[in-house]
Amino acid sequence: MHLHFLDPYQPRLSLVHAADARLKLALTLAFILTTSLTPFGAWPIYIFLLALILAVEILSSLGVGYVLKRSLLALPFVLAALPLPFTVEGHELFSVSLGGWTLTASAEGLTRLVSVALKSWFSVQAAIVLAASTQFPDLLAGMRALGVPRLLVAMFGLTWRYLFVLVDEALRLMRARAARSGTAAGRNTRSGGSVVWRARLTGGMVGNLFLRAFERADRIYVAMLSRGYDGEVRTLPSPPMSKSQRLVLGMGLFSLVLLLLLGLLFWG
């Protein structure tokens, strides 16, 4: 199977890949919601959530290292939460002097920072497993089956599909630039001109890419309308989930609700 380098789907022979897209989508959303609503500092609940996501990663045959490497996407969320130890009041841990400013870190703020980091990390891992084990058309069908509005699903589908068109246009521009940026034989110099020249060329390429993308988007939309597109991509009806998959869905939702209730009861 030929896969575009943008497509996160990784074909594997695993139980997770073979599962119904509706099942995976529902459990992933429930896992992320449970993780988000779990109180700060509920460390035992975090351990259970980590064990759950690691078990799914192992069952998916993607490899724990594959998912953990890509879960570094959670770092920006952690960076945004870095001021929490110095802005949340509580028991003082240490103080840092910056010129005329004195920053005091609290234990409660540090707890929130670590909790936000763990929540973001767990959620990103769940999203990576879902995207890597489910083809995008199946995800769109699963969204519609779960009652996501048609317009929202259409926007997801068109945005995702047009990303590939946009990248292909950008690659064509880069190949054209490389073909016109040769160097003389025997000269150990880089192709192209100065930094200012390169900046001007890059700006022109970005403008050209925008114009190409706008014109091609208009042509694609007109072609879709001429073929009867009315806002929804029609597919064959999805078969009902098997009893085993319904059982897995029920057990998964029950486990997540139980973990959330325990967190709210003891740490809420």
C-alpha positions, -999 to +999 in steps of 0.1 A: +000+000+000+014+034-010+012+060+018+019+097+016+045+109+040+019+131+056-004+102+064+001+090+100-016+057+093+008+027+099-006-006+085-001-034+111-017-067+119-030-061+153-062-061+174-062-023+175-060-020+138-087-045+132-111-029+157-141-008+144-133+029+139-164+039+159-151+018+189-116+034+187-129+069+183-154+066+212-128+051+236-101+077+226-125+106+232-136+091+265-099+086+275-090+122+267-121+135+285-113+114+316-077+125+316-087+161+313-113+159+341-091+140+365-082+163+395-047+176+398-023+155+419-043+122+415-011+102+410-026+067+414-052+076+387-024+089+364-006+056+369-037+036+358-042+059+328-006+054+318-009+017+321-040+017+299-024+037+271+008+017+272-012-015+270-030-002+239+003+008+223+017-027+228-015-043+214-014-020+184+021-034+174+031+002+167+058+000+194+060+021+226+091+039+212+072+049+181+044+065+201+066+081+227+089+097+201+059+114+185+043+123+218+069+151+222+042+172+206+029+176+241+059+198+250+043+231+239+015+225+263+040+220+291+059+252+282+026+271+284+021+258+319+056+266+332+045+298+351+021+277+372+045+270+401+051+308+405+014+319+401-005+294+422-005+302+459+004+275+484+033+261+505+065+278+495+092+255+480+119+279+469+124+315+457+143+328+427+155+364+425+156+381+390+168+416+394+142+434+414+117+406+411+114+376+435+096+346+422+082+321+448+074+286+437+046+267+456+040+230+460+005+233+447+017+251+416+043+224+410+016+198+413-005+215+387+025+218+364+033+181+366-004+172+363-008+193+331+023+178+316+011+142+323-025+150+310-011+165+278+013+136+273-014+109+278-039+126+255-013+131+227-004+094+230-040+084+226-045+106+196-013+092+180-025+056+185-059+064+170-044+082+139-017+055+133-042+026+136-072+040+117-074+052+081-088+087+078-119+078+057-128+054+085-124+081+111-148+104+091-173+076+089-169+070+127-175+106+134-207+106+114-218+074+132-212+090+165-234+120+156-208+147+148-224+174+126-222+168+089-206+203+082-179+197+108-170+163+093-170+178+058-146+205+070-123+179+086-123+158+054-117+187+030-089+202+051-071+169+055-074+160+018-063+194+006-032+193+028-018+167+004-026+189-026-009+219-009+022+199-001+025+186-036+023+221-050+050+232-026+073+203-036+068+212-073+079+248-066+109+236-047+119+212-075+116+241-100+138+262-078+164+235-075+164+230-113+172+267-118+198+270-091+228+252-106+265+258-098+295+259-121+314+226-123+345+224-101+333+253-078+328+244-042+301+270-036+265+268-027+239+275-053+219+307-052+227+342-041+230+361-009+207+357+022+187+387+010+182+371-024+171+339-008+147+357+015+131+375-015+129+342-034+113+324-005+087+353-002+079+350-038+075+312-036+051+316-006+030+341-025+030+319-056+020+289-035-009+309-020-022+319-054-018+283-067-036+269-037-064+294-039-070+288-076-067+250-073-091+250-043-117+269-064-113+244-093-116+214-070-147+228-054-164+235-087-155+200-099-171+185-067-202+206-072-205+194-108-205+158-095-233+163-071-214+172-039-238+186-013-216+187+018-214+151+027-193+122+013-216+092+009-203+058+017-218+024+023-236+021+056-213+008+084-221-027+096-232-030+132-205-036+158-201-072+169-210-083+204-173-086+214-167-050+203-198-037+221-185-055+252-151-039+249-167-005+245-189-010+276-160-023+297-137+005+285-162+033+292-170+017+326-133+016+335-128+052+326-158+064+344-147+044+375-112+060+374-127+094+370-151+089+399-123+076+422-102+107+413-130+131+420-139+113+453-104+112+468-086+141+451-114+164+439 
